[in-house]
Amino acid sequence: MSRNMEHQFSMLVREIRKEFVGNGPKEISTRFIGSWAVSEMKGNLTNIEKFMMNSKDGEKMVHEARTEFVKKIYNDKGVRQRFEELMGANIVRIFSDIDIEADIAMTVFVFDKPLHSKE
């Protein structure tokens, strides 16, 4: 799949994050590997989340809230459909986590077939 499709996928991830979280990541890159789309996002946390992380309980709260909220976003039927239409494949599974100290999030989208150019 072309770099252009990886870029389009990254822009869709940013758009959805912005829509649901209120801000998107500052940097995002996506790579396709077989049937996987792996998105790495840097600069995800809001100023309020950064402030909350001044305590150990705050760090735990931010991590749990981010992880659960992102799972909820990607379980939305409409959100999944947008990715599936772009890729011409169905999502089988999504894995997501964030390292709040480094402010880096990773999401792995697993599709039902290898990701090839839709030409």
C-alpha positions as a Markdown table, in Angstrom:
| # | Residue | x | y | z |
|---|---|---|---|---|
| 1 | Met | 0.0 | 0.0 | 0.0 |
| 2 | Ser | 1.3 | 3.4 | -0.9 |
| 3 | Arg | 2.6 | 6.0 | 1.6 |
| 4 | Asn | -0.3 | 8.2 | 0.4 |
| 5 | Met | -2.8 | 5.6 | 1.9 |
| 6 | Glu | -0.8 | 5.5 | 5.1 |
| 7 | His | -1.0 | 9.3 | 5.3 |
| 8 | Gln | -4.8 | 9.2 | 4.6 |
| 9 | Phe | -5.1 | 6.6 | 7.4 |
| 10 | Ser | -3.1 | 8.8 | 9.8 |
| 11 | Met | -5.3 | 11.8 | 8.9 |
| 12 | Leu | -8.4 | 9.8 | 9.6 |
| 13 | Val | -7.0 | 8.7 | 13.0 |
| 14 | Arg | -6.3 | 12.4 | 13.8 |
| 15 | Glu | -9.7 | 13.5 | 12.7 |
| 16 | Ile | -11.5 | 10.9 | 14.8 |
| 17 | Arg | -9.3 | 11.7 | 17.9 |
| 18 | Lys | -10.0 | 15.4 | 17.4 |
| 19 | Glu | -13.7 | 14.8 | 17.0 |
| 20 | Phe | -14.0 | 12.6 | 20.2 |
| 21 | Val | -11.2 | 13.9 | 22.5 |
| 22 | Gly | -11.2 | 17.6 | 21.4 |
| 23 | Asn | -7.6 | 17.5 | 20.2 |
| 24 | Gly | -5.6 | 15.2 | 18.0 |
| 25 | Pro | -2.0 | 14.1 | 18.4 |
| 26 | Lys | 0.7 | 16.6 | 17.4 |
| 27 | Glu | 2.5 | 13.9 | 15.4 |
| 28 | Ile | 1.2 | 10.8 | 13.8 |
| 29 | Ser | 2.6 | 8.1 | 11.6 |
| 30 | Thr | 1.1 | 4.9 | 10.3 |
| 31 | Arg | 2.7 | 1.9 | 8.7 |
| 32 | Phe | 0.9 | -1.0 | 7.0 |
| 33 | Ile | 2.3 | -4.5 | 7.8 |
| 34 | Gly | 0.3 | -7.3 | 6.2 |
| 35 | Ser | -3.2 | -6.9 | 7.6 |
| 36 | Trp | -2.1 | -4.5 | 10.3 |
| 37 | Ala | -2.2 | -0.7 | 10.4 |
| 38 | Val | 0.1 | 0.5 | 13.1 |
| 39 | Ser | -0.4 | 4.1 | 14.2 |
| 40 | Glu | 2.1 | 5.9 | 16.5 |
| 41 | Met | 0.9 | 9.2 | 18.0 |
| 42 | Lys | 3.0 | 11.7 | 19.9 |
| 43 | Gly | 1.7 | 14.7 | 21.8 |
| 44 | Asn | -1.7 | 13.4 | 22.8 |
| 45 | Leu | -2.2 | 14.7 | 26.3 |
| 46 | Thr | -4.2 | 17.9 | 27.0 |
| 47 | Asn | -2.9 | 20.6 | 29.4 |
| 48 | Ile | -5.4 | 19.3 | 32.1 |
| 49 | Glu | -4.2 | 15.8 | 31.8 |
| 50 | Lys | -0.6 | 17.0 | 32.1 |
| 51 | Phe | -1.5 | 18.9 | 35.2 |
| 52 | Met | -3.3 | 15.8 | 36.7 |
| 53 | Met | -0.1 | 13.8 | 36.2 |
| 54 | Asn | 1.6 | 15.7 | 39.0 |
| 55 | Ser | 0.5 | 13.0 | 41.4 |
| 56 | Lys | 0.7 | 9.2 | 41.2 |
| 57 | Asp | -3.0 | 8.8 | 41.4 |
| 58 | Gly | -3.4 | 11.4 | 38.6 |
| 59 | Glu | -1.0 | 9.4 | 36.4 |
| 60 | Lys | -3.1 | 6.3 | 36.9 |
| 61 | Met | -6.3 | 8.1 | 36.3 |
| 62 | Val | -5.1 | 9.7 | 33.1 |
| 63 | His | -3.8 | 6.3 | 31.8 |
| 64 | Glu | -7.0 | 4.4 | 32.6 |
| 65 | Ala | -9.2 | 7.2 | 31.3 |
| 66 | Arg | -7.3 | 7.5 | 28.0 |
| 67 | Thr | -7.1 | 3.7 | 27.5 |
| 68 | Glu | -10.8 | 3.1 | 28.2 |
| 69 | Phe | -12.0 | 6.1 | 26.3 |
| 70 | Val | -10.0 | 5.2 | 23.1 |
| 71 | Lys | -11.4 | 1.7 | 23.3 |
| 72 | Lys | -14.9 | 3.1 | 23.5 |
| 73 | Ile | -14.2 | 5.4 | 20.5 |
| 74 | Tyr | -13.0 | 2.5 | 18.3 |
| 75 | Asn | -16.0 | 0.3 | 19.3 |
| 76 | Asp | -18.3 | 2.9 | 17.7 |
| 77 | Lys | -19.8 | 1.3 | 14.6 |
| 78 | Gly | -19.6 | 4.6 | 12.6 |
| 79 | Val | -16.0 | 5.1 | 13.5 |
| 80 | Arg | -15.1 | 1.5 | 12.4 |
| 81 | Gln | -17.0 | 2.0 | 9.2 |
| 82 | Arg | -14.9 | 5.0 | 8.3 |
| 83 | Phe | -11.7 | 3.0 | 8.6 |
| 84 | Glu | -13.2 | 0.0 | 6.8 |
| 85 | Glu | -14.4 | 2.1 | 3.8 |
| 86 | Leu | -11.0 | 3.8 | 3.5 |
| 87 | Met | -9.2 | 0.4 | 3.5 |
| 88 | Gly | -11.7 | -1.8 | 1.7 |
| 89 | Ala | -11.3 | -4.3 | 4.5 |
| 90 | Asn | -13.1 | -5.1 | 7.8 |
| 91 | Ile | -11.6 | -4.5 | 11.2 |
| 92 | Val | -11.1 | -7.7 | 13.2 |
| 93 | Arg | -9.5 | -6.3 | 16.3 |
| 94 | Ile | -7.9 | -3.1 | 17.7 |
| 95 | Phe | -5.2 | -2.9 | 20.3 |
| 96 | Ser | -4.4 | 0.5 | 21.9 |
| 97 | Asp | -2.2 | 1.8 | 24.7 |
| 98 | Ile | -0.5 | 5.0 | 25.8 |
| 99 | Asp | 2.8 | 5.7 | 27.6 |
| 100 | Ile | 1.6 | 8.8 | 29.5 |
| 101 | Glu | 5.1 | 9.7 | 30.7 |
| 102 | Ala | 6.5 | 9.8 | 27.1 |
| 103 | Asp | 3.1 | 11.0 | 25.7 |
| 104 | Ile | 3.2 | 8.4 | 23.0 |
| 105 | Ala | 0.2 | 6.3 | 22.0 |
| 106 | Met | 0.1 | 3.2 | 19.8 |
| 107 | Thr | -2.9 | 1.7 | 18.1 |
| 108 | Val | -2.8 | -1.5 | 16.0 |
| 109 | Phe | -5.8 | -2.0 | 13.7 |
| 110 | Val | -6.1 | -5.6 | 12.6 |
| 111 | Phe | -8.0 | -6.1 | 9.3 |
| 112 | Asp | -9.5 | -9.2 | 7.8 |
| 113 | Lys | -7.1 | -9.2 | 4.8 |
| 114 | Pro | -3.7 | -7.8 | 3.8 |
| 115 | Leu | -3.9 | -4.1 | 3.1 |
| 116 | His | -3.3 | -3.4 | -0.6 |
| 117 | Ser | -3.8 | -0.4 | -2.8 |
| 118 | Lys | -7.5 | 0.0 | -3.9 |
| 119 | Glu | -6.9 | 0.5 | -7.6 |
